[in-house]
Amino acid sequence: LEEALLAAERAAALEPKSAEILDTLAEVHYRSGNAARAIEVEPQALSYSPNDQYLKDQIARFRNAQK
């Protein structure tokens, strides 16, 4: 997960408006136990693809994990 996080962060730095990359970054944060950071990143992904139901579901999943 550490390598995945570094790779996702690098990719997000290169393509900061990619919903797919930001979703991957959020997922890695979530799987690393950092749901709070995932909740910060995933809405950014949604802002670039506002009709994507998967991204909306991801936000709900991350928020439910924090409860």
Secondary structure, 3 states (H helix, E strand, C coil): CHHHHHHHHHHHHHCCCCHHHHHHHHHHHHHCCCHHHHHHHHHHHHHHCCCCHHHHHHHHHHHHHHC
